[in-house]
């Protein structure tokens, strides 16, 4: 067996082992390169459409991540650009959130001087997505850099409205991500659900929505479940991660993800929930092995599969 095949088999076994543990399969273990007999594979309930952000598992190649995703038992990866879409298609994986049209996280739609470039980039992406059969495309407000929120709100609306007719024609949903500006993205403008909702209202298109990042909004404003219940109509996609630290979503952090997933389900949400935690440390503070980090993904999907 080649070294590459050994690596793929190890990742597969780590994923299956973690799922069995999460499901109560006491005979399964993550140890060495093998599984004990009696492993119980994960079978999803079908209520939550699961995904994972590619960048959080960048220690795997995209084909390897596709294999892991298939072995765990879901079929979507977030934040993949056009140059890699064929890899997803070759593995039967959906691109649940496309990227690559943006300039950067800090240079966004709140800057009128960038609108010409952004409009061209997003129109090209929308056409490519329509050909590929994908639906969700991420965008960013950009940083304030001294700009007041009302000016930024109107600037974003003025720019984004120029691509919405094309997005509507191709059934593409443009989704602006909510970030926290306290820790991770200082000075980012779209840092509150209320600002984002105001932008949705001003644009006035069913094809513009917010990517509600649960981690970021817990850090920035808290009150996650009530926000989802009261404003779910504006949220087209969800990201997860543990608070504090943005790591695993297990019981080492403060968010109750099963309760949050139940709140999302109660809104009749039909989109994707993407794992965007950084798999990093075990309970003793040690950096996890690649196999343990793959197992963390399987565990997170199980936690969120309510």
Buried (B, 14 or more C-beta within 10 A) or exposed (E): EEEEEEBBBBBBBBBBBBBBBBBEBEEBBBEEEEBEEEBBBBEBEEEBBBBBBBEBBEEBEBBBBBBBBBBBBBBBBBBBBBEBBEBBBEBEBBBBBBBBBBBEBBBBBBBEEBBEEBBEBBBEBBEBBBEBEBBBBBBBBBBBEEBEBEEBBBBBBBBBBBBBEBBBEBEBBBBBBBBBBEEBBEEBBBBBBEBBBBBBEBBEBBBBBBBBBBBBBBBBBEEBBEBBEEBBEBBBBBBBBBBEBBBBBBEEBEBBBEEBBBBBBEBEBEBBBBBBBBBBBBEEEEEBEBBBBBBBBBBBBBBBBB
